[in-house]
Amino acid sequence: MYKNLSGNQIPLGEELGKGAAAQVFLHGSDSKKAIKIFHAHHLAREAGLAKRLKKLHEISRHIHLYVDYKSPTQTISKPVGSLPEDLVFDAKGRLVGFVMPTIKNGIDLSQVVFARDHSAFFKYKHKPFYALWYDNFTYGAHSLRNRFILCYNLAHSFGKLYKLQSLQGIPLNLQLYNFDIKPANILVSLEKTSSSLHIMPFILDLDNLTLKNETGVLAPDHPQFTPEYKAPEGPLDHYYDYFSIAVIFYQLIFNIHPFEGIQGKTRFTDGTNRDFFMQNQCFPWGKNGKFLEISPQHANFKRLPEILKDLFVRALDAPARHLRPDMAEWQKGFVLLLKDPSLQFDKFFKF
């Protein structure tokens, strides 16, 4: 039996997923919410988890972390991700989980990143939204514009977390860092209206956030990292996260990881894998690009407008992490491209 902060019982619905740390259930009486229950061994391992969850719950009540998706006929407001909206306690009064918003018909972003051929989204073939995803996101000329829109929406959602404001629009002296941003930790849903296709990301595992202000830091005792998205310098601040997000942008747009499809020549002949090239700043379009041989999949980079080229170089080849662009800069770059009346997306790249 579980109860919330008010002492009311919380019914568990169907299981939505489970991992090493927790199980996630649909809320038994509210289909717009989910309940995350942590395993006992994870609660024992993460001694500071309860304190962080309480702080994140407090944040969720005082900050407007919603994104509005607008069309000529309507506006859809969605949460940026899985922040605690209520806390969950077991029969002994121990904090064991939290209530969070959820989304309908979401698929994880890794499915989009690797949507390369007819097998894309095959695991969803019997779902009612399968055709919508297949028609709009299988990698090719027909889906390129949607991928840029998704990049913009991702930047917009992450920007809400990195530039926190109160409900009254006042900037807050609080910073949030993630350190494990990857496609598998992001859901995306599609909602089609009479005039628009809304592409809506939803950031998962926000209970892993690190919180920092002038009084101190609340961080996971055992932070998680994923090698494909790990910045070379290690977890320091939000600039680390900016690297991870830029890698995802690159994958979505060019159908390849920015540090794969590379062979080193001259000074980088010892390089044989992605990790080597990431650690040695071997971004194909950066300062060491002249010492590399690259896959043709990277070639479409040359077709980007200069503002986006510069953003990728700064994000993935910066001599100092503080030079990486923030989410507002990415939004500006994507908007300039998406609103270019002369751009024909079906002819923009070579496929």
Phi, psi and omega in degrees: 000133181238148177230158178263188182300329182276358181087005179276144179292145180244113178280138177268134175265209182293150178287130180263337181174166177207154179215195183293333186262329191199169169246148178239132182236152168290141177295130187294341181232009179209103186290351177270002181231156176232163181235126178255121180246121182279145175291151182302321182292330178287320178298322178290325182286324182255082186298331182268006185298315182300318180295320179292320179298320179297320180291319179294324176296319177299317179299317184297338181271347185242359183233137179274093181255059177234151176241136178263126176255113189254147172221171180301336186252341183197166175235130178250124180255126182229147176291151180287336181178200195266050175287148180295123174262346175200161180252154185239132181237147178274186185296338180266005178083012179274138178287117186235359182180195180204161176262136183221160174290159175222174180232159183266137174058037178276144172237154184282150189298335179299331176296325179284317181304320184256024180278083191251340185209196185296343180276356181302135177063019185300327181296344180255016188302330182261010176268149183295340183264005184303310184298323180297316178293313183299316183290332188252349186225357172298131191299127179168183183299325184291338185250359188299315181299320179298326179290323174293323176296318178299318177300315178300314182293326175297314179299320181295315181293312179296326179301327178297326181281326185271344177236072187292137176226151176289173177299338178268004178085017180269127177302140182255146177274066181209134180242142177243133176235151182252303178075354175222050177281125179203160182303326182293344179259019179226127172263152175227135175237156177243139176223118183260126174251183183297335186236353187211156169251114181267127182248107196238106176282156181216119188272126182266172173054037178288353172291349177271002183297146168264135180247136181218133169215193186291345182266347179155192185229135169247116186223154174301144177291329180228077182298147181259148177221152177238119188308321184297340186236012185273123178296148185300330188272353181092171185287114180233312186197194183293342177294332173298313179297324180300326177296311182301316182294321178296324176299317179296316177305313182298315179299315181297321186276320189250359174065030178199147174292140185297343181244022173244168184068037185232141169232135180274145172228163186050252189287346182245030181292341178283348183286128180231350185213171184302316184299320178300313184290328176293315182292334184255020176051053179256052172290129187306333185250016179260198187294336180261009182302329182291346179260014185234151166251133189235156177294148176302340179299335180282346192295333181295346177305324183294344182270354179289153171295156186302324183298321179284325174303313181298320180297317179294318179296316179295324183285321190251354182219025184291135175292340176218140188298330183289353177274352179295139182291147176273181186291329178295322178294319177297317179301316180299316180296316180293322179296317180301322179288314185293333182263007178287111184292341182272351187277125176254104187295331180288349178238004188292311180254165170260127182245000000 
